[in-house]
């Protein structure tokens, strides 16, 4: 092995705990981000399905009688 390889190996061996800890933390962060993205997707799909379901329901129709308002406005203009 060349001296350069030996030096690199010693440096990696000296920092192995740091490297392993960093890799473990990055793995946890990666999993957390993917979990949040998956939950957001599931919530969005659920909300969309609920919205479509609610849009297909019949709505109650209310009829408004404006005769009193019309009579009042006509009496003002006279």
BELQUI-V245835 format. One record per run of one state. SS is the DSSP state (helix for helix, strand for strand, loop for the rest). FROM is the first residue (numbers start at 1). TO is the last residue. If there is no record, write none. Layout:
BEGIN
ss = [SS	SS]
from = [FROM	FROM]
to = [TO	TO]
END
This chain:
BEGIN
ss = [loop	helix	loop	helix	loop	helix	loop]
from = [1	3	15	16	56	67	78]
to = [2	14	15	55	66	77	78]
END
